[in-house]
Every structure is written in C-alpha cells, then in structure tokens.
Amino acid sequence: MAETTSPTPGPSASAPASDAPVTGPAIRVRLLDQQGGKAADDPPPVPGVTVTVADDSGSELGSAVTNDQGVAAVAIPGKGTYEVSIDESTLPAGVKLTGKKTLTVKVNLASGQNVAFPLNGKVVKATPFAERLVDSVVSGLKYGLIIALAAMGLSLIFGTTGLTNFSHGELITFGAISAYVLNVTFGLPLILAGLLTIAIGGVFGWGQDRVLWRPLRSRGTGIIAMMIVSIGLGLLLRNLFQFFFGAGTRSYNEYTSQRARDFGLFDLSDKEIAIMGIAIVAIVITTTIMSRTRLGKAMRAVSDNPALSASSGMRVDGVISSVWTMGAALSALAGVLLGVNSQVNFMMGYQLLLMVFAATVLGGLGTVWGAVIGSLVIGVITEVGPLLGVPSSIKEVGALIVLILILLIRPQGILGRAERIG
C-alpha cells in the first residue's frame, strides 16, 4: 500500500503572527468594534479574526490571527504594494465589516504599514437634506437656549433700569471661568461647581449694582453716559480675565468628550441633553418668579413706571438690585453651559454678546418671554444658515439679516409693545 504524505504547509498555514512577534517589516492590522463598549469608553478590540496578506501579483505571503488587543502582524519583504484581506467568517457574532474585505496598501516605510478595517462603523453616505436640517434645527435650539439665559438677564436689567449693558458678555465669561476654577483648581464636581457659580454670579451682579450703578443713578447720570461706562467696564473685565486666566482655551475636568446617541432623525450626546434640560428648567423658574411672585410683580411695576412705584412706597433700588442679582446669575449659568458645550476662554462672553443683543431686540426689549423666543429664532437661523449657503465662518450674519427684516415689519420686536414717541 502506497504511503501518503501530506502536502507541505504553505504560507497561509503558518503560525499566527500574533503568537510569534514580527520584528522585521510587516503589515500590522488592528481591529476595533466601533459600536462596542459603553459610550464613554474606547472601542474594544476584536480578537480571533484571520487576516491575510498577498503581494501585488496575488501570491499569498502569510496570514495571522488578531490577538487579545485586536492586533495581527504579517511579515513582508519590504516596500511595495500589497493586498490585505480579512476573513469575514472569523468575525465574532454581532460584529460586521462595514467597508471592503480587501484593501490595497502601499508600503513606503522600511518598517511596514499599519492597517485598520472598519467594523460596525457607520457607512459613509450622503446625508439627506431633511436629516441635516433636523440636526441643524436641534443644534440651533440648544444654542438658542444658552443665548436665552443671557438674553433674559440683559432684558431684565434693561427693563428696570433702561441701561444697555455692553459689559453683559463679561458676566457670561465670569460664570464660565468661576466654574473652571472651582472644578479644575479646587477639584469640585462640575455639577456642584455650576450651582456655586450661579450663586457667585448673582453676588457679582449685586456687587456691581451697589458699587457702580446705584451711585451713578443717585447722581442722575444719563443713560448714554452709563452705557459708555458699561463699555469701559467690559474692557476692564475682559483684560482682567485675560491676565489672570490666560489667552488659551481650556476644558472642564468632566463631560468633555462623549459619544452622541442616535435618536432617529438626530444625534445628541448626554451633555447636550443636560444642557437643554437645565436651560429649560432655569427659564421656567425665572418666568414663574416674574409672573407669580411678589418680587416679580415689583420688577414689572418698576419696569413700567419707576417714579410711580417709588411714590407708592416701593423700594425701587432694592428691586433693581434683585434684578441685577437674577440677571447676573442667569448669565453665569449661560457661561457654565457654554463652557460645557464648547470650551472656556476669556473672550467667550464678548463673542456671544452680539447674539444676545440681537435676540433681546428681536424678541422685544424688556420682555422676558420675548428674549426667549428671540434667542430660539437667532439660534436656529444661525445653525441652519450654512445649509442654505451661508459660509460657516460668518454664519451669524444670516441671523442678523433676519433680525433686520423682522424689525422692518415689526419695529418693537416679536413681543414688544408699540409705543408712541414724541
């Protein structure tokens, strides 16, 4: 009986390169499950997958199986063009190859080349206009709610004092920097730091009124002169922020990087949901105070007629101090949320100030709900603008154009009252 011999194992039957480390030139493949693990974790590796490498003529050079780190290495002769393939049948259950199973790799380095295959990744395709529009609208609502908090504070101050406060942007920056110091420097959790910042911002606004604005009002300083003082105060605070905080951009210790969750038509991360939720709660609380409490009624009375309110025995200066406290606290909260959404820098409030003024004027000067509605309109138009051809670098221009068009039709703003002048 003739003796049978098994064929000599070819390169494809060689031992996995992951078990015998390759020291020379090699193609190294790393496989990661892009949808595996928790939202805050890095993608987990995918072990046990067979990878094959062939030269440009199609001759197989070798194969390897990914190790516990999802890495497989196959030795190659040197520089050149190679075909790297993945055996889909060896993929674990629930893991799918998103792109091609064979990639053409050109190796220009003597050490070899690193290769990655997309596993459970999103297929890159043209996003429908409707889906991009919904994403932009949701992003605009989030941006608008942040603006609304600051715009409500500006509207409250203008409604009771008549002051157009050009240093209001620095109240936003003050809140963001205060939360950064409490969170990063003193190590407090960001949620606790944010709550303390609201209180600190309120005290800062109250102190501004007592030290600067009340004495100016007592001396009969005109509104134009006080507006110029606010410009100078803004310059002073902005330079102090730059001196003590620095000109760089910094992040909080928490909630800096999160994966977005798929909600069907749009994606939102947990921190974006929290930003919108906190802003809505703050708006509801503020409007409830204005409409249901004695302090809110006093604020509206002073806004309508300060002289009549004073003659009826109301402490007008005390009401105005309360308005400054509330307005500064809302602006400080806006700064914290803006810092969570993006990052913290000494110019962030100044850069947002134009949008805050636009929202306040669009909604109607001195009206809280008008500031909210105007902010949402400004936020949505700002984010939707790039879809309609507005360059992203000047996307705020679209919102300002809409502001001008609306004011041409309704000069008092969306919720403002028409008044006879002269």
MOVENCOR-V405850 format. One record per residue. N is the residue number from 1. RES is the residue in one small letter. NEAR is the number of other ideal C-beta (glycine too) atoms within 10 Angstrom. D_CENTER is the distance of its C-alpha to the mean C-alpha in whole Angstrom. Layout:
N/RES/NEAR/D_CENTER
N/RES/NEAR/D_CENTER
This chain:
1/m/3/79
2/a/4/76
3/e/4/74
4/t/5/70
5/t/6/67
6/s/5/64
7/p/6/62
8/t/6/60
9/p/9/57
10/g/10/55
11/p/15/51
12/s/12/50
13/a/10/51
14/s/15/51
15/a/12/49
16/p/18/45
17/a/25/44
18/s/23/41
19/d/9/44
20/a/12/46
21/p/9/44
22/v/18/44
23/t/8/44
24/g/11/45
25/p/17/43
26/a/22/41
27/i/25/39
28/r/19/36
29/v/28/34
30/r/16/31
31/l/26/30
32/l/20/27
33/d/19/26
34/q/14/23
35/q/15/22
36/g/17/24
37/g/13/24
38/k/8/21
39/a/10/17
40/a/10/17
41/d/9/20
42/d/9/21
43/p/16/23
44/p/16/26
45/p/17/29
46/v/21/32
47/p/16/35
48/g/16/39
49/v/24/38
50/t/18/41
51/v/27/40
52/t/20/42
53/v/25/43
54/a/19/45
55/d/14/47
56/d/11/46
57/s/7/50
58/g/7/49
59/s/9/51
60/e/15/49
61/l/18/48
62/g/23/47
63/s/22/44
64/a/27/43
65/v/17/41
66/t/24/37
67/n/17/37
68/d/9/35
69/q/13/33
70/g/21/33
71/v/18/34
72/a/30/38
73/a/25/40
74/v/27/42
75/a/19/45
76/i/21/45
77/p/11/48
78/g/10/46
79/k/14/44
80/g/13/44
81/t/11/43
82/y/22/42
83/e/18/41
84/v/20/39
85/s/18/39
86/i/24/38
87/d/14/40
88/e/12/38
89/s/7/41
90/t/13/40
91/l/20/36
92/p/12/36
93/a/5/36
94/g/9/32
95/v/18/31
96/k/13/31
97/l/17/31
98/t/14/29
99/g/13/30
100/k/11/34
101/k/11/36
102/t/12/38
103/l/16/36
104/t/10/38
105/v/17/37
106/k/10/39
107/v/19/39
108/n/7/40
109/l/10/39
110/a/9/42
111/s/10/40
112/g/21/39
113/q/18/36
114/n/14/33
115/v/20/32
116/a/13/30
117/f/23/30
118/p/16/27
119/l/23/28
120/n/17/26
121/g/17/23
122/k/10/22
123/v/7/25
124/v/9/24
125/k/6/25
126/a/6/24
127/t/9/22
128/p/9/23
129/f/9/22
130/a/9/22
131/e/13/20
132/r/15/17
133/l/15/18
134/v/15/17
135/d/19/14
136/s/20/13
137/v/17/14
138/v/19/12
139/s/19/9
140/g/21/11
141/l/17/12
142/k/21/9
143/y/22/8
144/g/27/12
145/l/23/12
146/i/28/10
147/i/29/13
148/a/33/15
149/l/30/16
150/a/33/16
151/a/33/18
152/m/31/20
153/g/33/21
154/l/27/22
155/s/30/24
156/l/27/26
157/i/26/27
158/f/22/28
159/g/23/30
160/t/25/32
161/t/21/33
162/g/15/33
163/l/21/31
164/t/19/28
165/n/27/26
166/f/19/24
167/s/21/23
168/h/28/21
169/g/27/18
170/e/28/19
171/l/30/19
172/i/33/15
173/t/30/15
174/f/23/18
175/g/33/16
176/a/28/13
177/i/25/16
178/s/23/18
179/a/30/16
180/y/23/16
181/v/16/19
182/l/22/20
183/n/25/18
184/v/17/19
185/t/9/22
186/f/9/24
187/g/9/22
188/l/17/21
189/p/12/19
190/l/22/16
191/i/14/17
192/l/12/20
193/a/24/18
194/g/24/16
195/l/16/19
196/l/17/21
197/t/28/19
198/i/19/20
199/a/13/23
200/i/20/23
201/g/28/21
202/g/21/24
203/v/13/27
204/f/21/26
205/g/28/26
206/w/18/29
207/g/14/30
208/q/22/29
209/d/23/32
210/r/13/34
211/v/9/35
212/l/15/34
213/w/24/34
214/r/15/37
215/p/11/39
216/l/15/38
217/r/18/39
218/s/9/42
219/r/8/43
220/g/7/43
221/t/14/40
222/g/9/39
223/i/11/36
224/i/9/36
225/a/12/37
226/m/18/34
227/m/14/31
228/i/13/32
229/v/18/32
230/s/20/29
231/i/13/28
232/g/11/30
233/l/17/28
234/g/21/25
235/l/14/26
236/l/12/27
237/l/20/24
238/r/18/22
239/n/11/25
240/l/13/25
241/f/22/22
242/q/14/22
243/f/10/25
244/f/10/24
245/f/17/21
246/g/11/21
247/a/10/20
248/g/9/17
249/t/12/14
250/r/14/13
251/s/16/11
252/y/20/12
253/n/13/15
254/e/13/13
255/y/19/10
256/t/11/9
257/s/8/10
258/q/13/11
259/r/14/12
260/a/14/12
261/r/13/15
262/d/10/17
263/f/11/18
264/g/7/20
265/l/12/19
266/f/17/15
267/d/15/13
268/l/19/10
269/s/16/10
270/d/14/11
271/k/18/9
272/e/19/7
273/i/13/11
274/a/15/11
275/i/22/9
276/m/18/11
277/g/11/14
278/i/19/14
279/a/24/14
280/i/13/16
281/v/10/19
282/a/20/18
283/i/20/19
284/v/10/22
285/i/11/23
286/t/23/24
287/t/15/25
288/t/11/28
289/i/16/29
290/m/18/29
291/s/12/31
292/r/10/33
293/t/11/34
294/r/8/36
295/l/15/34
296/g/18/32
297/k/12/35
298/a/19/36
299/m/23/33
300/r/17/34
301/a/17/38
302/v/25/37
303/s/20/35
304/d/12/37
305/n/11/40
306/p/18/40
307/a/9/44
308/l/11/45
309/s/20/43
310/a/14/44
311/s/10/48
312/s/9/47
313/g/6/46
314/m/15/43
315/r/13/41
316/v/18/39
317/d/16/38
318/g/12/37
319/v/21/35
320/i/22/33
321/s/19/32
322/s/23/31
323/v/25/28
324/w/28/27
325/t/22/26
326/m/23/24
327/g/29/23
328/a/29/22
329/a/26/21
330/l/32/18
331/s/33/17
332/a/33/16
333/l/26/14
334/a/29/12
335/g/32/12
336/v/32/11
337/l/27/8
338/l/25/7
339/g/28/8
340/v/24/6
341/n/15/3
342/s/13/4
343/q/16/8
344/v/25/11
345/n/21/14
346/f/23/17
347/m/14/16
348/m/22/13
349/g/29/14
350/y/21/17
351/q/14/15
352/l/24/14
353/l/22/17
354/l/14/18
355/m/25/16
356/v/29/17
357/f/21/21
358/a/24/21
359/a/30/19
360/t/30/22
361/v/26/25
362/l/30/24
363/g/28/24
364/g/22/27
365/l/21/28
366/g/23/28
367/t/24/27
368/v/25/24
369/w/18/24
370/g/25/24
371/a/36/21
372/v/26/19
373/i/20/21
374/g/31/20
375/s/31/17
376/l/20/16
377/v/21/18
378/i/32/17
379/g/24/13
380/v/21/15
381/i/24/17
382/t/25/14
383/e/23/12
384/v/20/16
385/g/22/18
386/p/16/17
387/l/14/19
388/l/10/22
389/g/7/22
390/v/18/20
391/p/10/19
392/s/8/16
393/s/8/17
394/i/11/18
395/k/16/16
396/e/18/16
397/v/13/20
398/g/20/20
399/a/26/19
400/l/17/22
401/i/13/24
402/v/18/24
403/l/21/24
404/i/10/27
405/l/9/29
406/i/16/28
407/l/15/30
408/l/8/33
409/i/6/33
410/r/13/32
411/p/11/33
412/q/15/32
413/g/24/28
414/i/18/28
415/l/19/29
416/g/19/31
417/r/11/34
418/a/8/37
419/e/7/39
420/r/4/42
421/i/3/42
422/g/2/46
